[in-house]
């Protein structure tokens, strides 16, 4: 299941941080909503924060993942 | 509003305004090297949206939402339809280290995709940028 897989990848990339991965409401399965709350975002712009998340999902974006809605928060 | 997965700001944004604000850059441009082509497109427009479809017929909810927000803040933007240009579509993901569309560039720098634009729109920074 793509949701579990992505959750697993993000958990490894952001150890100990709060991660939410779920389906995007009203969209198909390849549209996911991701929320990551991490202290690693501190001092970074939104662009860099989102890039950090998406970098971990590079392989998934090539394959099954079509679109994500990303929200990053500094913890 | 919450039923809408894309949080479309105002799908009924005046078409006239979008029409005035945007026009599509012809695909291909006049450069054969894809990276050079990207650089040329980005540097010759202050705001450029690489998207699926164009401002009148966006082919994806994220792209539609981004266009609507830029229209609302009266940004003067151009669009580039990546569906018509598979080579550029692949190359720009590496160029910007950004795997999804739309991609909005402002003054030759990647501003972000729909999520970032949405945050900037909601906290008022997008409007400030184009006031």
N, CA and C atoms of all chains as a GROMACS GRO file, in nm:
protein
  618
    1UNK      N    1   0.085  -0.120   0.000
    1UNK     CA    2   0.000   0.000   0.000
    1UNK      C    3   0.089   0.125   0.000
    2UNK      N    4   0.061   0.213  -0.090
    2UNK     CA    5   0.148   0.330  -0.108
    2UNK      C    6   0.155   0.418   0.018
    3UNK      N    7   0.044   0.430   0.087
    3UNK     CA    8   0.043   0.518   0.206
    3UNK      C    9   0.141   0.468   0.311
    4UNK      N   10   0.136   0.337   0.338
    4UNK     CA   11   0.225   0.279   0.439
    4UNK      C   12   0.372   0.293   0.396
    5UNK      N   13   0.395   0.268   0.267
    5UNK     CA   14   0.531   0.274   0.215
    5UNK      C   15   0.589   0.415   0.233
    6UNK      N   16   0.510   0.512   0.200
    6UNK     CA   17   0.558   0.650   0.209
    6UNK      C   18   0.577   0.690   0.355
    7UNK      N   19   0.488   0.646   0.439
    7UNK     CA   20   0.500   0.674   0.581
    7UNK      C   21   0.631   0.616   0.634
    8UNK      N   22   0.661   0.494   0.590
    8UNK     CA   23   0.784   0.425   0.631
    8UNK      C   24   0.908   0.503   0.586
    9UNK      N   25   0.908   0.546   0.461
    9UNK     CA   26   1.022   0.621   0.407
    9UNK      C   27   1.043   0.751   0.485
   10UNK      N   28   0.934   0.820   0.513
   10UNK     CA   29   0.946   0.948   0.583
   10UNK      C   30   0.989   0.930   0.728
   11UNK      N   31   0.946   0.818   0.787
   11UNK     CA   32   0.984   0.790   0.926
   11UNK      C   33   1.136   0.769   0.937
   12UNK      N   34   1.191   0.707   0.833
   12UNK     CA   35   1.336   0.686   0.831
   12UNK      C   36   1.409   0.819   0.805
   13UNK      N   37   1.351   0.899   0.717
   13UNK     CA   38   1.413   1.028   0.684
   13UNK      C   39   1.401   1.131   0.795
   14UNK      N   40   1.292   1.121   0.871
   14UNK     CA   41   1.270   1.216   0.982
   14UNK      C   42   1.249   1.139   1.112
   15UNK      N   43   1.356   1.076   1.160
   15UNK     CA   44   1.338   0.991   1.277
   15UNK      C   45   1.286   1.068   1.398
   16UNK      N   46   1.185   1.011   1.461
   16UNK     CA   47   1.130   1.071   1.582
   16UNK      C   48   1.034   1.187   1.559
   17UNK      N   49   1.018   1.229   1.435
   17UNK     CA   50   0.930   1.342   1.407
   17UNK      C   51   0.787   1.297   1.378
   18UNK      N   52   0.696   1.393   1.390
   18UNK     CA   53   0.556   1.359   1.365
   18UNK      C   54   0.528   1.363   1.215
   19UNK      N   55   0.475   1.250   1.168
   19UNK     CA   56   0.447   1.237   1.024
   19UNK      C   57   0.305   1.188   1.002
   20UNK      N   58   0.235   1.258   0.915
   20UNK     CA   59   0.103   1.211   0.877
   20UNK      C   60   0.101   1.187   0.727
   21UNK      N   61   0.054   1.070   0.687
   21UNK     CA   62   0.034   1.043   0.544
   21UNK      C   63  -0.106   0.986   0.528
   22UNK      N   64  -0.184   1.048   0.444
   22UNK     CA   65  -0.320   0.999   0.424
   22UNK      C   66  -0.368   1.033   0.286
   23UNK      N   67  -0.485   0.981   0.250
   23UNK     CA   68  -0.538   1.014   0.118
   23UNK      C   69  -0.586   1.159   0.115
   24UNK      N   70  -0.576   1.220   0.003
   24UNK     CA   71  -0.629   1.354  -0.011
   24UNK      C   72  -0.780   1.343  -0.031
   25UNK      N   73  -0.852   1.418   0.046
   25UNK     CA   74  -0.997   1.406   0.041
   25UNK      C   75  -1.052   1.439  -0.100
   26UNK      N   76  -1.136   1.355  -0.147
   26UNK     CA   77  -1.202   1.382  -0.273
   26UNK      C   78  -1.118   1.351  -0.396
   27UNK      N   79  -0.998   1.293  -0.375
   27UNK     CA   80  -0.914   1.265  -0.491
   27UNK      C   81  -0.886   1.115  -0.500
   28UNK      N   82  -0.821   1.074  -0.607
   28UNK     CA   83  -0.794   0.932  -0.625
   28UNK      C   84  -0.674   0.888  -0.540
   29UNK      N   85  -0.646   0.758  -0.540
   29UNK     CA   86  -0.546   0.698  -0.450
   29UNK      C   87  -0.404   0.749  -0.468
   30UNK      N   88  -0.374   0.798  -0.587
   30UNK     CA   89  -0.238   0.843  -0.609
   30UNK      C   90  -0.219   0.990  -0.567
   31UNK      N   91  -0.320   1.046  -0.503
   31UNK     CA   92  -0.309   1.181  -0.446
   31UNK      C   93  -0.302   1.168  -0.295
   32UNK      N   94  -0.191   1.210  -0.238
   32UNK     CA   95  -0.175   1.195  -0.094
   32UNK      C   96  -0.154   1.328  -0.024
   33UNK      N   97  -0.188   1.325   0.103
   33UNK     CA   98  -0.163   1.442   0.186
   33UNK      C   99  -0.055   1.404   0.288
   34UNK      N  100   0.049   1.485   0.294
   34UNK     CA  101   0.161   1.456   0.383
   34UNK      C  102   0.184   1.576   0.475
   35UNK      N  103   0.192   1.548   0.603
   35UNK     CA  104   0.227   1.655   0.698
   35UNK      C  105   0.349   1.609   0.778
   36UNK      N  106   0.453   1.689   0.777
   36UNK     CA  107   0.573   1.656   0.853
   36UNK      C  108   0.605   1.771   0.948
   37UNK      N  109   0.618   1.737   1.075
   37UNK     CA  110   0.657   1.837   1.175
   37UNK      C  111   0.795   1.800   1.226
   38UNK      N  112   0.893   1.885   1.199
   38UNK     CA  113   1.031   1.848   1.232
   38UNK      C  114   1.112   1.971   1.273
   39UNK      N  115   1.205   1.949   1.364
   39UNK     CA  116   1.294   2.060   1.402
   39UNK      C  117   1.400   2.083   1.295
   40UNK      N  118   1.417   1.983   1.207
   40UNK     CA  119   1.513   1.997   1.098
   40UNK      C  120   1.475   2.108   0.999
   41UNK      N  121   1.350   2.153   1.006
   41UNK     CA  122   1.306   2.258   0.912
   41UNK      C  123   1.347   2.397   0.959
   42UNK      N  124   1.391   2.404   1.082
   42UNK     CA  125   1.422   2.534   1.140
   42UNK      C  126   1.525   2.608   1.055
   43UNK      N  127   1.496   2.733   1.029
   43UNK     CA  128   1.588   2.816   0.953
   43UNK      C  129   1.579   2.799   0.802
   44UNK      N  130   1.497   2.704   0.758
   44UNK     CA  131   1.483   2.681   0.614
   44UNK      C  132   1.358   2.749   0.560
   45UNK      N  133   1.365   2.790   0.435
   45UNK     CA  134   1.248   2.845   0.368
   45UNK      C  135   1.152   2.732   0.332
   46UNK      N  136   1.028   2.770   0.300
   46UNK     CA  137   0.926   2.671   0.262
   46UNK      C  138   0.974   2.582   0.149
   47UNK      N  139   1.041   2.645   0.051
   47UNK     CA  140   1.086   2.570  -0.066
   47UNK      C  141   1.181   2.458  -0.025
   48UNK      N  142   1.278   2.490   0.061
   48UNK     CA  143   1.375   2.390   0.105
   48UNK      C  144   1.308   2.284   0.192
   49UNK      N  145   1.211   2.325   0.273
   49UNK     CA  146   1.140   2.228   0.358
   49UNK      C  147   1.066   2.126   0.271
   50UNK      N  148   0.996   2.177   0.170
   50UNK     CA  149   0.922   2.085   0.082
   50UNK      C  150   1.018   1.997   0.002
   51UNK      N  151   1.131   2.056  -0.038
   51UNK     CA  152   1.229   1.977  -0.114
   51UNK      C  153   1.285   1.864  -0.029
   52UNK      N  154   1.306   1.890   0.100
   52UNK     CA  155   1.357   1.785   0.189
   52UNK      C  156   1.262   1.666   0.191
   53UNK      N  157   1.132   1.695   0.197
   53UNK     CA  158   1.032   1.588   0.200
   53UNK      C  159   1.029   1.515   0.066
   54UNK      N  160   1.026   1.592  -0.042
   54UNK     CA  161   1.011   1.530  -0.174
   54UNK      C  162   1.136   1.453  -0.217
   55UNK      N  163   1.252   1.499  -0.170
   55UNK     CA  164   1.376   1.428  -0.203
   55UNK      C  165   1.370   1.283  -0.157
   56UNK      N  166   1.310   1.262  -0.043
   56UNK     CA  167   1.300   1.126   0.011
   56UNK      C  168   1.207   1.040  -0.074
   57UNK      N  169   1.119   1.105  -0.147
   57UNK     CA  170   1.016   1.031  -0.223
   57UNK      C  171   1.045   1.026  -0.373
   58UNK      N  172   1.168   1.058  -0.408
   58UNK     CA  173   1.207   1.066  -0.549
   58UNK      C  174   1.165   0.943  -0.631
   59UNK      N  175   1.196   0.826  -0.579
   59UNK     CA  176   1.165   0.703  -0.653
   59UNK      C  177   1.014   0.684  -0.667
   60UNK      N  178   0.942   0.720  -0.563
   60UNK     CA  179   0.796   0.705  -0.565
   60UNK      C  180   0.734   0.798  -0.668
   61UNK      N  181   0.792   0.917  -0.680
   61UNK     CA  182   0.737   1.012  -0.778
   61UNK      C  183   0.757   0.962  -0.921
   62UNK      N  184   0.860   0.881  -0.941
   62UNK     CA  185   0.885   0.828  -1.076
   62UNK      C  186   0.783   0.722  -1.110
   63UNK      N  187   0.724   0.664  -1.007
   63UNK     CA  188   0.642   0.546  -1.030
   63UNK      C  189   0.493   0.571  -0.997
   64UNK      N  190   0.453   0.533  -0.879
   64UNK     CA  191   0.310   0.530  -0.848
   64UNK      C  192   0.252   0.664  -0.802
   65UNK      N  193   0.338   0.744  -0.746
   65UNK     CA  194   0.289   0.865  -0.683
   65UNK      C  195   0.266   0.974  -0.786
   66UNK      N  196   0.144   1.022  -0.793
   66UNK     CA  197   0.117   1.126  -0.891
   66UNK      C  198   0.128   1.265  -0.829
   67UNK      N  199   0.067   1.281  -0.715
   67UNK     CA  200   0.064   1.416  -0.658
   67UNK      C  201   0.052   1.410  -0.508
   68UNK      N  202   0.114   1.503  -0.443
   68UNK     CA  203   0.103   1.512  -0.298
   68UNK      C  204   0.073   1.655  -0.258
   69UNK      N  205   0.004   1.663  -0.149
   69UNK     CA  206  -0.017   1.793  -0.088
   69UNK      C  207   0.070   1.790   0.036
   70UNK      N  208   0.168   1.879   0.041
   70UNK     CA  209   0.265   1.875   0.151
   70UNK      C  210   0.247   1.994   0.243
   71UNK      N  211   0.252   1.964   0.370
   71UNK     CA  212   0.249   2.072   0.470
   71UNK      C  213   0.367   2.044   0.564
   72UNK      N  214   0.451   2.143   0.582
   72UNK     CA  215   0.564   2.125   0.673
   72UNK      C  216   0.551   2.224   0.788
   73UNK      N  217   0.588   2.176   0.905
   73UNK     CA  218   0.584   2.263   1.023
   73UNK      C  219   0.714   2.246   1.100
   74UNK      N  220   0.759   2.353   1.159
   74UNK     CA  221   0.878   2.345   1.245
   74UNK      C  222   0.833   2.307   1.385
   75UNK      N  223   0.897   2.205   1.443
   75UNK     CA  224   0.856   2.166   1.577
   75UNK      C  225   0.944   2.234   1.681
   76UNK      N  226  -1.597   2.430   0.075
   76UNK     CA  227  -1.455   2.458   0.048
   76UNK      C  228  -1.369   2.338   0.090
   77UNK      N  229  -1.398   2.283   0.208
   77UNK     CA  230  -1.312   2.175   0.256
   77UNK      C  231  -1.336   2.047   0.176
   78UNK      N  232  -1.445   2.042   0.103
   78UNK     CA  233  -1.472   1.925   0.019
   78UNK      C  234  -1.384   1.926  -0.106
   79UNK      N  235  -1.324   2.036  -0.130
   79UNK     CA  236  -1.244   2.050  -0.250
   79UNK      C  237  -1.098   2.016  -0.218
   80UNK      N  238  -1.046   1.906  -0.274
   80UNK     CA  239  -0.912   1.862  -0.237
   80UNK      C  240  -0.805   1.963  -0.271
   81UNK      N  241  -0.831   2.050  -0.362
   81UNK     CA  242  -0.728   2.143  -0.405
   81UNK      C  243  -0.742   2.280  -0.339
   82UNK      N  244  -0.842   2.295  -0.255
   82UNK     CA  245  -0.865   2.425  -0.192
   82UNK      C  246  -0.873   2.535  -0.296
   83UNK      N  247  -0.942   2.510  -0.402
   83UNK     CA  248  -0.944   2.612  -0.507
   83UNK      C  249  -1.000   2.742  -0.450
   84UNK      N  250  -0.919   2.843  -0.468
   84UNK     CA  251  -0.946   2.971  -0.404
   84UNK      C  252  -1.074   3.031  -0.456
   85UNK      N  253  -1.082   3.044  -0.582
   85UNK     CA  254  -1.203   3.098  -0.642
   85UNK      C  255  -1.204   3.052  -0.786
   86UNK      N  256  -1.266   2.938  -0.809
   86UNK     CA  257  -1.263   2.884  -0.944
   86UNK      C  258  -1.332   2.976  -1.043
   87UNK      N  259  -1.413   3.069  -0.991
   87UNK     CA  260  -1.484   3.158  -1.082
   87UNK      C  261  -1.409   3.290  -1.103
   88UNK      N  262  -1.281   3.286  -1.077
   88UNK     CA  263  -1.202   3.407  -1.097
   88UNK      C  264  -1.223   3.458  -1.239
   89UNK      N  265  -1.237   3.586  -1.249
   89UNK     CA  266  -1.269   3.648  -1.376
   89UNK      C  267  -1.178   3.600  -1.488
   90UNK      N  268  -1.239   3.540  -1.588
   90UNK     CA  269  -1.160   3.488  -1.699
   90UNK      C  270  -1.088   3.600  -1.772
   91UNK      N  271  -1.155   3.712  -1.772
   91UNK     CA  272  -1.100   3.827  -1.841
   91UNK      C  273  -0.967   3.867  -1.777
   92UNK      N  274  -0.965   3.861  -1.643
   92UNK     CA  275  -0.844   3.900  -1.573
   92UNK      C  276  -0.731   3.801  -1.601
   93UNK      N  277  -0.767   3.673  -1.599
   93UNK     CA  278  -0.666   3.572  -1.627
   93UNK      C  279  -0.613   3.590  -1.768
   94UNK      N  280  -0.705   3.619  -1.858
   94UNK     CA  281  -0.667   3.636  -1.997
   94UNK      C  282  -0.569   3.752  -2.013
   95UNK      N  283  -0.599   3.860  -1.942
   95UNK     CA  284  -0.511   3.976  -1.949
   95UNK      C  285  -0.376   3.945  -1.886
   96UNK      N  286  -0.383   3.869  -1.777
   96UNK     CA  287  -0.261   3.848  -1.698
   96UNK      C  288  -0.169   3.744  -1.760
   97UNK      N  289  -0.226   3.651  -1.833
   97UNK     CA  290  -0.142   3.540  -1.874
   97UNK      C  291  -0.149   3.517  -2.023
   98UNK      N  292  -0.044   3.461  -2.074
   98UNK     CA  293  -0.052   3.407  -2.208
   98UNK      C  294   0.048   3.293  -2.215
   99UNK      N  295   0.018   3.204  -2.302
   99UNK     CA  296   0.100   3.084  -2.307
   99UNK      C  297   0.223   3.106  -2.393
  100UNK      N  298   0.335   3.060  -2.342
  100UNK     CA  299   0.457   3.066  -2.421
  100UNK      C  300   0.452   2.949  -2.519
  101UNK      N  301   0.478   2.974  -2.646
  101UNK     CA  302   0.472   2.863  -2.741
  101UNK      C  303   0.570   2.753  -2.702
  102UNK      N  304   0.527   2.629  -2.704
  102UNK     CA  305   0.617   2.521  -2.665
  102UNK      C  306   0.730   2.513  -2.765
  103UNK      N  307   0.842   2.463  -2.715
  103UNK     CA  308   0.957   2.453  -2.803
  103UNK      C  309   1.049   2.570  -2.785
  104UNK      N  310   0.993   2.690  -2.790
  104UNK     CA  311   1.075   2.811  -2.788
  104UNK      C  312   1.177   2.796  -2.900
  105UNK      N  313   1.290   2.859  -2.893
  105UNK     CA  314   1.380   2.844  -3.008
  105UNK      C  315   1.516   2.796  -2.962
  106UNK      N  316   1.514   2.695  -2.879
  106UNK     CA  317   1.641   2.645  -2.826
  106UNK      C  318   1.633   2.494  -2.822
  107UNK      N  319   1.734   2.426  -2.876
  107UNK     CA  320   1.727   2.281  -2.881
  107UNK      C  321   1.775   2.216  -2.752
  108UNK      N  322   1.872   2.278  -2.685
  108UNK     CA  323   1.921   2.223  -2.559
  108UNK      C  324   1.817   2.250  -2.450
  109UNK      N  325   1.768   2.142  -2.388
  109UNK     CA  326   1.654   2.157  -2.298
  109UNK      C  327   1.683   2.244  -2.177
  110UNK      N  328   1.800   2.225  -2.117
  110UNK     CA  329   1.832   2.306  -1.999
  110UNK      C  330   1.844   2.454  -2.036
  111UNK      N  331   1.910   2.479  -2.149
  111UNK     CA  332   1.922   2.618  -2.195
  111UNK      C  333   1.784   2.676  -2.222
  112UNK      N  334   1.697   2.591  -2.274
  112UNK     CA  335   1.562   2.636  -2.306
  112UNK      C  336   1.490   2.675  -2.176
  113UNK      N  337   1.506   2.590  -2.076
  113UNK     CA  338   1.443   2.620  -1.946
  113UNK      C  339   1.494   2.754  -1.894
  114UNK      N  340   1.626   2.770  -1.897
  114UNK     CA  341   1.685   2.893  -1.845
  114UNK      C  342   1.637   3.015  -1.922
  115UNK      N  343   1.624   2.996  -2.051
  115UNK     CA  344   1.582   3.107  -2.135
  115UNK      C  345   1.436   3.146  -2.102
  116UNK      N  346   1.352   3.047  -2.086
  116UNK     CA  347   1.211   3.074  -2.056
  116UNK      C  348   1.199   3.143  -1.920
  117UNK      N  349   1.272   3.089  -1.822
  117UNK     CA  350   1.261   3.141  -1.686
  117UNK      C  351   1.314   3.283  -1.677
  118UNK      N  352   1.423   3.309  -1.749
  118UNK     CA  353   1.484   3.440  -1.734
  118UNK      C  354   1.414   3.548  -1.817
  119UNK      N  355   1.329   3.507  -1.912
  119UNK     CA  356   1.267   3.612  -1.992
  119UNK      C  357   1.126   3.651  -1.946
  120UNK      N  358   1.083   3.597  -1.833
  120UNK     CA  359   0.951   3.636  -1.781
  120UNK      C  360   0.959   3.649  -1.630
  121UNK      N  361   0.898   3.753  -1.577
  121UNK     CA  362   0.912   3.772  -1.432
  121UNK      C  363   0.835   3.665  -1.355
  122UNK      N  364   0.719   3.625  -1.406
  122UNK     CA  365   0.648   3.513  -1.343
  122UNK      C  366   0.608   3.413  -1.451
  123UNK      N  367   0.654   3.290  -1.435
  123UNK     CA  368   0.621   3.187  -1.532
  123UNK      C  369   0.574   3.062  -1.459
  124UNK      N  370   0.463   3.007  -1.509
  124UNK     CA  371   0.406   2.887  -1.447
  124UNK      C  372   0.422   2.770  -1.545
  125UNK      N  373   0.500   2.671  -1.508
  125UNK     CA  374   0.508   2.547  -1.585
  125UNK      C  375   0.394   2.460  -1.534
  126UNK      N  376   0.300   2.429  -1.620
  126UNK     CA  377   0.178   2.364  -1.573
  126UNK      C  378   0.124   2.263  -1.674
  127UNK      N  379   0.022   2.190  -1.629
  127UNK     CA  380  -0.046   2.098  -1.719
  127UNK      C  381  -0.163   2.173  -1.781
  128UNK      N  382  -0.154   2.196  -1.910
  128UNK     CA  383  -0.256   2.274  -1.979
  128UNK      C  384  -0.219   2.421  -1.976
  129UNK      N  385  -0.320   2.505  -1.993
  129UNK     CA  386  -0.294   2.648  -1.987
  129UNK      C  387  -0.396   2.716  -1.897
  130UNK      N  388  -0.386   2.847  -1.887
  130UNK     CA  389  -0.471   2.920  -1.793
  130UNK      C  390  -0.620   2.901  -1.822
  131UNK      N  391  -0.657   2.879  -1.945
  131UNK     CA  392  -0.798   2.864  -1.980
  131UNK      C  393  -0.845   2.721  -1.966
  132UNK      N  394  -0.755   2.628  -1.995
  132UNK     CA  395  -0.790   2.487  -1.984
  132UNK      C  396  -0.684   2.412  -1.903
  133UNK      N  397  -0.678   2.442  -1.773
  133UNK     CA  398  -0.582   2.369  -1.691
  133UNK      C  399  -0.622   2.222  -1.686
  134UNK      N  400  -0.522   2.133  -1.697
  134UNK     CA  401  -0.552   1.989  -1.703
  134UNK      C  402  -0.534   1.922  -1.568
  135UNK      N  403  -0.526   1.999  -1.462
  135UNK     CA  404  -0.502   1.941  -1.332
  135UNK      C  405  -0.547   2.042  -1.227
  136UNK      N  406  -0.605   1.992  -1.118
  136UNK     CA  407  -0.660   2.079  -1.015
  136UNK      C  408  -0.557   2.168  -0.949
  137UNK      N  409  -0.436   2.114  -0.933
  137UNK     CA  410  -0.330   2.193  -0.869
  137UNK      C  411  -0.294   2.312  -0.956
  138UNK      N  412  -0.278   2.284  -1.085
  138UNK     CA  413  -0.244   2.393  -1.177
  138UNK      C  414  -0.355   2.496  -1.182
  139UNK      N  415  -0.480   2.449  -1.182
  139UNK     CA  416  -0.594   2.540  -1.188
  139UNK      C  417  -0.595   2.631  -1.065
  140UNK      N  418  -0.567   2.573  -0.951
  140UNK     CA  419  -0.568   2.649  -0.827
  140UNK      C  420  -0.459   2.756  -0.825
  141UNK      N  421  -0.342   2.717  -0.873
  141UNK     CA  422  -0.230   2.812  -0.876
  141UNK      C  423  -0.261   2.930  -0.967
  142UNK      N  424  -0.316   2.899  -1.083
  142UNK     CA  425  -0.354   3.006  -1.176
  142UNK      C  426  -0.457   3.099  -1.113
  143UNK      N  427  -0.554   3.039  -1.043
  143UNK     CA  428  -0.659   3.120  -0.981
  143UNK      C  429  -0.599   3.215  -0.878
  144UNK      N  430  -0.503   3.167  -0.800
  144UNK     CA  431  -0.442   3.253  -0.698
  144UNK      C  432  -0.361   3.366  -0.762
  145UNK      N  433  -0.284   3.331  -0.864
  145UNK     CA  434  -0.204   3.434  -0.931
  145UNK      C  435  -0.296   3.538  -0.996
  146UNK      N  436  -0.410   3.490  -1.047
  146UNK     CA  437  -0.508   3.581  -1.105
  146UNK      C  438  -0.565   3.674  -1.000
  147UNK      N  439  -0.592   3.620  -0.884
  147UNK     CA  440  -0.650   3.699  -0.776
  147UNK      C  441  -0.557   3.809  -0.726
  148UNK      N  442  -0.428   3.780  -0.721
  148UNK     CA  443  -0.336   3.884  -0.674
  148UNK      C  444  -0.286   3.971  -0.790
  149UNK      N  445  -0.350   3.951  -0.906
  149UNK     CA  446  -0.322   4.031  -1.025
  149UNK      C  447  -0.175   4.023  -1.068
  150UNK      N  448  -0.117   3.906  -1.052
  150UNK     CA  449   0.019   3.888  -1.100
  150UNK      C  450   0.018   3.884  -1.252
  151UNK      N  451   0.122   3.936  -1.310
  151UNK     CA  452   0.137   3.935  -1.454
  151UNK      C  453   0.219   3.810  -1.487
  152UNK      N  454   0.151   3.703  -1.528
  152UNK     CA  455   0.225   3.578  -1.544
  152UNK      C  456   0.207   3.516  -1.682
  153UNK      N  457   0.301   3.431  -1.714
  153UNK     CA  458   0.291   3.352  -1.837
  153UNK      C  459   0.283   3.206  -1.799
  154UNK      N  460   0.229   3.126  -1.888
  154UNK     CA  461   0.220   2.982  -1.860
  154UNK      C  462   0.293   2.904  -1.968
  155UNK      N  463   0.339   2.786  -1.930
  155UNK     CA  464   0.404   2.697  -2.027
  155UNK      C  465   0.343   2.559  -2.008
  156UNK      N  466   0.287   2.504  -2.116
  156UNK     CA  467   0.218   2.375  -2.107
  156UNK      C  468   0.318   2.260  -2.121
  157UNK      N  469   0.349   2.198  -2.008
  157UNK     CA  470   0.449   2.091  -2.011
  157UNK      C  471   0.396   1.964  -2.077
  158UNK      N  472   0.264   1.953  -2.090
  158UNK     CA  473   0.208   1.835  -2.157
  158UNK      C  474   0.244   1.833  -2.305
  159UNK      N  475   0.274   1.952  -2.358
  159UNK     CA  476   0.310   1.963  -2.500
  159UNK      C  477   0.460   1.945  -2.521
  160UNK      N  478   0.534   1.928  -2.414
  160UNK     CA  479   0.680   1.928  -2.425
  160UNK      C  480   0.740   1.825  -2.328
  161UNK      N  481   0.730   1.696  -2.364
  161UNK     CA  482   0.773   1.590  -2.272
  161UNK      C  483   0.919   1.600  -2.230
  162UNK      N  484   1.003   1.649  -2.320
  162UNK     CA  485   1.145   1.662  -2.287
  162UNK      C  486   1.167   1.763  -2.176
  163UNK      N  487   1.105   1.877  -2.192
  163UNK     CA  488   1.119   1.980  -2.091
  163UNK      C  489   1.054   1.936  -1.960
  164UNK      N  490   0.943   1.866  -1.973
  164UNK     CA  491   0.872   1.816  -1.855
  164UNK      C  492   0.964   1.731  -1.768
  165UNK      N  493   1.042   1.643  -1.830
  165UNK     CA  494   1.135   1.560  -1.756
  165UNK      C  495   1.253   1.642  -1.703
  166UNK      N  496   1.306   1.726  -1.789
  166UNK     CA  497   1.430   1.797  -1.755
  166UNK      C  498   1.411   1.898  -1.642
  167UNK      N  499   1.298   1.961  -1.637
  167UNK     CA  500   1.280   2.068  -1.538
  167UNK      C  501   1.265   2.011  -1.396
  168UNK      N  502   1.226   1.885  -1.386
  168UNK     CA  503   1.218   1.822  -1.254
  168UNK      C  504   1.356   1.812  -1.192
  169UNK      N  505   1.456   1.777  -1.273
  169UNK     CA  506   1.593   1.770  -1.225
  169UNK      C  507   1.652   1.909  -1.208
  170UNK      N  508   1.621   1.993  -1.303
  170UNK     CA  509   1.674   2.130  -1.301
  170UNK      C  510   1.642   2.199  -1.169
  171UNK      N  511   1.520   2.180  -1.123
  171UNK     CA  512   1.475   2.254  -1.004
  171UNK      C  513   1.468   2.166  -0.880
  172UNK      N  514   1.501   2.038  -0.896
  172UNK     CA  515   1.484   1.943  -0.788
  172UNK      C  516   1.342   1.950  -0.732
  173UNK      N  517   1.247   1.947  -0.821
  173UNK     CA  518   1.106   1.959  -0.785
  173UNK      C  519   1.027   1.863  -0.874
  174UNK      N  520   0.970   1.757  -0.819
  174UNK     CA  521   0.916   1.650  -0.905
  174UNK      C  522   0.773   1.670  -0.956
  175UNK      N  523   0.708   1.777  -0.913
  175UNK     CA  524   0.566   1.790  -0.950
  175UNK      C  525   0.537   1.922  -1.020
  176UNK      N  526   0.418   1.931  -1.074
  176UNK     CA  527   0.368   2.054  -1.138
  176UNK      C  528   0.238   2.095  -1.070
  177UNK      N  529   0.210   2.224  -1.070
  177UNK     CA  530   0.281   2.333  -1.135
  177UNK      C  531   0.409   2.373  -1.063
  178UNK      N  532   0.496   2.441  -1.138
  178UNK     CA  533   0.614   2.504  -1.080
  178UNK      C  534   0.608   2.652  -1.117
  179UNK      N  535   0.613   2.735  -1.015
  179UNK     CA  536   0.606   2.879  -1.038
  179UNK      C  537   0.743   2.941  -1.016
  180UNK      N  538   0.790   3.013  -1.117
  180UNK     CA  539   0.918   3.082  -1.105
  180UNK      C  540   0.892   3.231  -1.101
  181UNK      N  541   0.960   3.296  -1.010
  181UNK     CA  542   0.946   3.441  -0.995
  181UNK      C  543   1.087   3.499  -0.997
  182UNK      N  544   1.110   3.594  -1.085
  182UNK     CA  545   1.244   3.652  -1.102
  182UNK      C  546   1.352   3.544  -1.113
  183UNK      N  547   1.325   3.448  -1.199
  183UNK     CA  548   1.420   3.340  -1.231
  183UNK      C  549   1.444   3.239  -1.119
  184UNK      N  550   1.369   3.251  -1.011
  184UNK     CA  551   1.386   3.156  -0.901
  184UNK      C  552   1.258   3.077  -0.878
  185UNK      N  553   1.275   2.950  -0.844
  185UNK     CA  554   1.156   2.870  -0.814
  185UNK      C  555   1.092   2.922  -0.686
  186UNK      N  556   0.965   2.959  -0.699
  186UNK     CA  557   0.890   3.006  -0.583
  186UNK      C  558   0.828   2.886  -0.511
  187UNK      N  559   0.780   2.791  -0.590
  187UNK     CA  560   0.724   2.670  -0.531
  187UNK      C  561   0.615   2.611  -0.617
  188UNK      N  562   0.548   2.511  -0.560
  188UNK     CA  563   0.435   2.450  -0.627
  188UNK      C  564   0.306   2.501  -0.564
  189UNK      N  565   0.198   2.429  -0.587
  189UNK     CA  566   0.068   2.476  -0.542
  189UNK      C  567   0.058   2.490  -0.390
  190UNK      N  568   0.119   2.399  -0.315
  190UNK     CA  569   0.109   2.406  -0.169
  190UNK      C  570   0.175   2.533  -0.114
  191UNK      N  571   0.294   2.562  -0.168
  191UNK     CA  572   0.365   2.682  -0.120
  191UNK      C  573   0.291   2.808  -0.163
  192UNK      N  574   0.244   2.809  -0.289
  192UNK     CA  575   0.167   2.923  -0.335
  192UNK      C  576   0.044   2.944  -0.246
  193UNK      N  577  -0.019   2.832  -0.209
  193UNK     CA  578  -0.138   2.841  -0.125
  193UNK      C  579  -0.103   2.904   0.010
  194UNK      N  580   0.009   2.863   0.067
  194UNK     CA  581   0.050   2.921   0.196
  194UNK      C  582   0.081   3.070   0.182
  195UNK      N  583   0.151   3.103   0.075
  195UNK     CA  584   0.185   3.244   0.052
  195UNK      C  585   0.059   3.326   0.024
  196UNK      N  586  -0.038   3.262  -0.040
  196UNK     CA  587  -0.164   3.331  -0.068
  196UNK      C  588  -0.240   3.355   0.062
  197UNK      N  589  -0.244   3.251   0.144
  197UNK     CA  590  -0.323   3.261   0.267
  197UNK      C  591  -0.260   3.356   0.369
  198UNK      N  592  -0.128   3.365   0.372
  198UNK     CA  593  -0.069   3.456   0.470
  198UNK      C  594  -0.043   3.596   0.413
  199UNK      N  595  -0.091   3.618   0.292
  199UNK     CA  596  -0.086   3.753   0.236
  199UNK      C  597   0.043   3.789   0.165
  200UNK      N  598   0.141   3.700   0.171
  200UNK     CA  599   0.270   3.734   0.109
  200UNK      C  600   0.264   3.740  -0.043
  201UNK      N  601   0.178   3.656  -0.099
  201UNK     CA  602   0.168   3.653  -0.245
  201UNK      C  603   0.115   3.787  -0.297
  202UNK      N  604   0.013   3.837  -0.228
  202UNK     CA  605  -0.044   3.966  -0.267
  202UNK      C  606   0.062   4.077  -0.255
  203UNK      N  607   0.141   4.071  -0.148
  203UNK     CA  608   0.246   4.172  -0.127
  203UNK      C  609   0.347   4.169  -0.242
  204UNK      N  610   0.379   4.047  -0.285
  204UNK     CA  611   0.477   4.030  -0.390
  204UNK      C  612   0.438   4.100  -0.520
  205UNK      N  613   0.308   4.105  -0.542
  205UNK     CA  614   0.262   4.159  -0.671
  205UNK      C  615   0.182   4.288  -0.658
  206UNK      N  616   0.194   4.353  -0.543
  206UNK     CA  617   0.118   4.477  -0.526
  206UNK      C  618   0.196   4.594  -0.584
   0.00000   0.00000   0.00000
